[in-house]
Amino acid sequence: MERAAIKWIRAVDGTELALHCWAPAKPRAALFYIHGIQSHAGWLFETGPQLAARDVAVVALDRRGSGRSGGERGHVATLELLLSDYLMGIKAAREVMPDAPLAVLGQSLGGSILAGLCTSGRLRAEALIFCAPALGQQRARHDPDKLGRFRACRGLSRSAVTLKDEDYTEEEVYLRFMLADALMLREVTDSTRSTLVHLEDAYAETAATLRVPTFLAAPERDPIIDLAVARRWLGRLVGPYRETVFATTHHYIEFSRQQESYWDWLAACAIPVEELQR
């Protein structure tokens, strides 16, 4: 598979962030991909080239402390830094492909980050795509007292991400990939736990200001995400959306036997109808 080109951007605090790009010669659209808690842009080693072959450029930022980006591993000190990083990444993507319509995709935790960007009032996009999004999950799992303790967390003490690799996929080739992936995030800091609760707080307090075509991709059953909760939150945030369910019972659709259908679906979501009719 074609390797991504990497552009380095400097965050407001000086941290170097890795922006990965797979681009066809003449993209009909661009997709900015926001990855999940444990993954990074390297997990798009098939998705990036496959979408480029479908005339959609893919741009993905390694979250600070993840993948190839700089910063303390697993550490995101504040919500403002998190959102600022992604807004800079999206701006850089538009500069690389100024004429391509831009869709923004949030997968898992990336869906929660996308919701935060939408309600910040600072995001511009022609389409929004949520894939098995971690919307409202903290409130669904923890009582107010525990959420309060998480909000108050600070510092670099670490705790394990307790998800199983088998929650993501049942395919042996991808399980071996994950097992050997030195960049896969296995721990997060106390400050990151706090930031993620503050992220959910931010979009819990307001609806999205962006009214554009919105799409949801979901597995039939997700061992990580409470999909009923995610659906309720998505409707509350953005209003009407179009959902497609893929025939897998694992979290990461890219690493399932539904991947070809998923790539076709992503391309159809990202390329505006008027562009398809040309």
Secondary structure, 3 states (H helix, E strand, C coil): CCCCEEEEEECCCCCEEEEEEECCCCCCEEEEEECCCCCCHHHHCCHHHHHHHCCEEEEEECCCCCCCCCCCCCCCCCHHHHHHHHHHHHHHHHHHCCCCCEEEEEECHHHHHHHHHHHHCCCCCCEEEEECCCCCHHHHHCCHHHHHHHHCCCCCCEEECCCCHHHHCCCHHHHHHHHHCCCCCCEEEHHHHHHHHHHHHHHHCCCCCCCCCEEEEEECCCCCCCHHHHHHHHHHHHCCCEEEEECCCCCCHHHCCCHHHHHHHHHHHHCCHHHHCC
